[in-house]
Amino acid sequence: MESEVRKALEEVRPMLQADGGDVELVEVTEDGIVRVRLQGACQGCPMSQMTVKNGIEQLLVEKVPGVVEVEAV
């Protein structure tokens, strides 16, 4: 599942980089929780939680079977 998550993150990465940010995959747990770390301008941005939940999580749940949640660490 981790390789599928990495591939899906590559789809969202250009949008984050366009705003001066990025995303790093920290871990994928056996129970389908994906932990990511936002970087650059995304780190500490007031909209970062929305980015994680409405952007990254939505994409990963849709594209990668088994993903149930995305958490920012």
C-alpha positions in Angstrom: 0.0 0.0 0.0 2.9 2.4 0.7 4.0 2.5 -2.9 0.5 3.3 -4.0 0.3 6.1 -1.5 3.6 7.5 -2.7 2.4 7.4 -6.3 -0.9 9.2 -5.3 1.0 11.9 -3.4 2.9 12.7 -6.6 -0.4 13.8 -8.0 -1.1 16.4 -5.3 2.5 17.5 -4.8 2.6 20.0 -7.8 -0.4 21.9 -6.3 1.4 22.2 -3.0 4.7 23.2 -4.6 2.9 25.9 -6.6 2.1 27.5 -3.2 5.6 27.1 -1.9 4.9 23.9 0.1 5.4 20.2 -0.1 4.3 16.9 1.6 6.5 14.1 3.0 5.2 10.6 3.7 6.0 9.6 7.2 4.3 6.3 7.5 1.4 4.1 6.4 0.0 2.0 9.3 -1.4 -1.5 8.9 -4.9 -0.2 9.7 -4.9 2.3 6.8 -3.8 5.5 8.5 -1.4 7.6 6.5 0.8 10.1 8.3 2.3 13.0 6.4 4.4 16.0 7.2 3.6 19.2 5.4 6.7 21.3 4.5 7.6 24.7 3.3 4.8 27.3 3.2 2.3 24.5 4.1 3.9 24.0 7.4 2.1 26.2 9.9 -0.3 27.5 7.3 -3.8 28.2 8.8 -5.3 26.2 6.0 -3.1 23.2 6.4 -5.7 21.0 8.2 -8.1 21.6 5.3 -5.4 20.7 2.9 -4.8 17.5 4.7 -8.4 16.5 5.1 -10.1 18.0 2.0 -7.2 17.5 -0.4 -4.7 14.8 0.5 -7.1 12.5 2.4 -9.8 12.7 -0.1 -7.4 11.9 -2.9 -5.8 9.0 -1.1 -9.0 7.4 0.1 -10.3 7.6 -3.5 -7.2 6.3 -5.2 -5.7 3.8 -2.7 -7.8 0.9 -1.4 -7.3 0.5 2.3 -6.6 4.1 3.2 -9.1 5.3 5.8 -7.5 8.5 7.2 -4.7 10.9 6.7 -3.0 12.6 9.7 -0.5 15.5 9.7 2.4 15.0 12.1 
